[in-house]
Amino acid sequence: MTAFFYFYAMKYFYLLSVFLLSIISCDAPKHPDATSLCQCWSMLRFEKIDSISNKMADSCDNLYKNIIVKGEGYEEWNALFKAAYNECR
């Protein structure tokens, strides 16, 4: 009976370990600036009025330029931003 219990306990332990590792490994990169830029572009997609859309597009472009300037010289920061931005696109 103990071998039977041991087999099922190890089976569930193995399944739980695989499940937890899959959750941890699928975590997308996160960056606050990438999130705000993606939200800006998402809001722009839903705008129907051209004058507002043009202003929002300019605003999103300016936000992107400011983020790029802010990250100049920080390679790790830029890599994280680009990964997070590509993930949310």
LINJO-V222194 format. One record per backbone hydrogen bond with DSSP energy under -1.0 kcal/mol. CO is the residue of the C=O (numbers start at 1). NH is the residue of the N-H. E is the energy in kcal/mol with one decimal. If there is no record, write none. Layout:
# LINJO-V222194
((CO/NH/E) (CO/NH/E))
This chain:
# LINJO-V222194
((1/5/-2.2) (2/6/-2.6) (3/7/-2.2) (4/8/-1.8) (5/9/-2.5) (6/10/-2.4) (7/11/-1.9) (8/12/-2.2) (9/13/-2.2) (10/14/-2.5) (11/15/-2.2) (12/16/-2.4) (13/17/-2.2) (14/18/-2.4) (15/19/-2.2) (16/20/-2.4) (17/21/-2.3) (18/22/-2.0) (19/23/-1.7) (20/24/-2.2) (21/25/-2.5) (24/27/-1.1) (31/35/-2.2) (32/36/-2.1) (33/37/-2.2) (34/38/-2.4) (35/39/-2.2) (36/40/-1.9) (37/41/-2.3) (38/42/-2.2) (39/43/-2.4) (40/44/-1.8) (41/45/-1.5) (49/53/-2.6) (50/54/-2.7) (51/55/-1.6) (52/56/-2.7) (53/57/-2.6) (54/58/-2.1) (55/59/-2.2) (56/60/-2.9) (57/61/-2.5) (58/62/-2.6) (59/63/-2.4) (60/64/-2.3) (61/65/-2.5) (62/66/-2.6) (63/67/-2.2) (64/68/-2.3) (65/69/-2.4) (66/70/-2.4) (67/71/-1.6) (69/72/-1.2) (71/74/-2.0) (74/78/-2.6) (75/79/-2.4) (76/80/-2.2) (77/81/-2.4) (78/82/-2.8) (79/83/-2.3) (80/84/-2.4) (81/85/-2.9) (82/86/-2.5) (83/87/-1.6) (84/88/-1.9) (85/89/-1.2))
